[in-house]
Amino acid sequence: MRQSIIRLATRGRGTQDITPLVERIVQESGLRTGLCHLFVRHTSCALMICENASPEVRADIEGWFVRTVPDGDPRYQHDLEGPDDMAAHLRTMLTEVSLTVPIVDGVLGLGTWQGLYLYEHRTKPHTREIVVTLHGE
């Protein structure tokens, strides 16, 4: 088993492709077959496997969240860090904080149109940590 931590500065709300970072960790491990587990150590961002060819897909996902989980909803009690605070926590609950991807022949076993993304749910930039754990041979 091997473990690494990715530290990533976000630009604020939106997605960042982390596929190349994770691919490099898998390649450097020398593993040929196994599992790559990702876990983000935060409650206001998420991980996702998403279409990687059309940025409109991620824009449409964000549009859905804007309509479904609005910032500053007066029904929210928790707003210690601003109007996006509770919305970010709810968005995280509706997405994923961990993912598992197979390692096949020494590379991530993603499909043709799949990419790995960190989805920042806060409006301001943050530094995020993703724990990458590799199991295999």
C-alpha positions as CSV (number, residue, x, y, z in Angstrom):
1,M,0.0,0.0,0.0
2,R,1.2,3.5,-0.8
3,Q,-0.2,6.9,0.2
4,S,0.3,10.4,-1.0
5,I,-1.4,13.8,-0.3
6,I,-2.2,16.2,-3.1
7,R,-2.4,19.9,-1.9
8,L,-4.3,22.0,-4.4
9,A,-5.1,25.7,-4.4
10,T,-8.6,26.3,-5.9
11,R,-9.8,29.4,-7.7
12,G,-13.1,29.4,-5.9
13,R,-16.3,27.7,-6.9
14,G,-15.9,25.4,-9.8
15,T,-14.1,22.2,-11.0
16,Q,-10.4,21.5,-11.4
17,D,-9.2,18.5,-13.4
18,I,-7.0,16.5,-11.1
19,T,-6.6,13.5,-13.5
20,P,-3.0,14.3,-14.4
21,L,-1.9,14.6,-10.8
22,V,-3.5,11.3,-9.8
23,E,-2.2,9.6,-13.0
24,R,1.4,10.7,-12.1
25,I,1.0,9.2,-8.6
26,V,-0.2,5.9,-10.0
27,Q,2.6,5.8,-12.6
28,E,5.3,6.6,-10.0
29,S,4.0,3.8,-7.7
30,G,4.9,1.1,-10.2
31,L,1.6,-0.7,-9.5
32,R,0.2,-2.6,-12.4
33,T,-3.2,-3.8,-10.9
34,G,-5.1,-2.5,-8.0
35,L,-7.2,0.3,-6.6
36,C,-6.7,4.0,-6.3
37,H,-8.8,5.6,-3.5
38,L,-9.2,9.3,-3.2
39,F,-10.5,11.2,-0.2
40,V,-10.9,14.9,0.2
41,R,-10.3,16.2,3.8
42,H,-12.9,19.0,3.7
43,T,-16.7,19.5,4.2
44,S,-17.2,22.2,1.5
45,C,-15.7,20.6,-1.6
46,A,-16.0,17.3,-3.3
47,L,-14.5,14.8,-5.8
48,M,-16.2,13.6,-8.9
49,I,-15.8,11.5,-12.0
50,C,-17.2,13.5,-14.9
51,E,-17.2,13.9,-18.6
52,N,-13.9,15.3,-19.6
53,A,-14.5,16.3,-23.3
54,S,-17.2,18.9,-22.9
55,P,-16.9,21.7,-20.3
56,E,-20.6,22.4,-20.8
57,V,-21.3,19.3,-18.7
58,R,-19.6,20.8,-15.7
59,A,-21.2,24.2,-16.4
60,D,-24.7,22.5,-16.4
61,I,-23.9,20.7,-13.2
62,E,-23.0,24.0,-11.6
63,G,-26.2,25.6,-13.0
64,W,-28.3,22.8,-11.4
65,F,-26.6,23.5,-8.0
66,V,-27.2,27.2,-8.3
67,R,-30.9,26.5,-8.7
68,T,-31.1,23.7,-6.2
69,V,-28.8,24.8,-3.4
70,P,-28.7,28.6,-3.5
71,D,-26.2,30.7,-1.5
72,G,-27.7,32.8,1.3
73,D,-31.0,31.0,1.5
74,P,-32.7,32.7,4.5
75,R,-33.8,29.2,5.8
76,Y,-30.1,28.4,6.5
77,Q,-29.0,28.9,10.1
78,H,-25.3,28.2,9.6
79,D,-23.6,31.2,7.9
80,L,-20.4,31.7,10.0
81,E,-18.2,32.1,6.9
82,G,-20.6,33.9,4.6
83,P,-23.7,33.3,2.5
84,D,-22.0,30.4,0.6
85,D,-21.1,28.5,3.8
86,M,-24.2,26.2,4.3
87,A,-24.8,25.9,0.6
88,A,-21.2,24.5,0.3
89,H,-21.9,21.9,3.0
90,L,-25.1,20.8,1.3
91,R,-23.5,20.6,-2.1
92,T,-20.8,18.4,-0.6
93,M,-23.4,16.1,0.9
94,L,-25.0,15.7,-2.6
95,T,-21.6,14.9,-4.2
96,E,-18.8,12.7,-3.1
97,V,-15.8,13.1,-0.7
98,S,-14.2,9.8,-1.8
99,L,-13.8,7.9,-5.0
100,T,-12.2,4.6,-6.0
101,V,-10.8,3.9,-9.4
102,P,-9.3,0.7,-10.6
103,I,-5.6,0.5,-11.7
104,V,-5.4,-1.5,-14.9
105,D,-2.1,-2.2,-16.6
106,G,-0.4,0.5,-14.6
107,V,-2.8,3.3,-15.4
108,L,-6.1,4.6,-14.0
109,G,-8.9,2.5,-15.4
110,L,-11.1,5.4,-16.4
111,G,-13.4,5.3,-19.4
112,T,-12.7,7.2,-22.6
113,W,-14.7,10.3,-21.6
114,Q,-14.0,10.2,-17.8
115,G,-11.9,12.6,-15.8
116,L,-11.3,13.2,-12.1
117,Y,-12.2,16.6,-10.7
118,L,-12.0,18.5,-7.5
119,Y,-15.3,20.4,-7.2
120,E,-14.8,23.5,-5.0
121,H,-18.2,24.6,-3.5
122,R,-17.0,27.8,-1.8
123,T,-16.9,31.0,-3.8
124,K,-13.5,32.1,-2.5
125,P,-10.2,30.3,-3.2
126,H,-9.1,27.6,-0.7
127,T,-6.2,25.2,-0.3
128,R,-7.5,21.6,-0.3
129,E,-6.0,18.2,0.5
130,I,-6.7,15.0,-1.2
131,V,-5.4,11.7,0.3
132,V,-4.5,9.2,-2.4
133,T,-4.2,5.6,-1.2
134,L,-3.0,2.9,-3.7
135,H,-3.5,-0.8,-3.1
136,G,-2.3,-3.4,-5.5
137,E,0.7,-5.2,-7.0
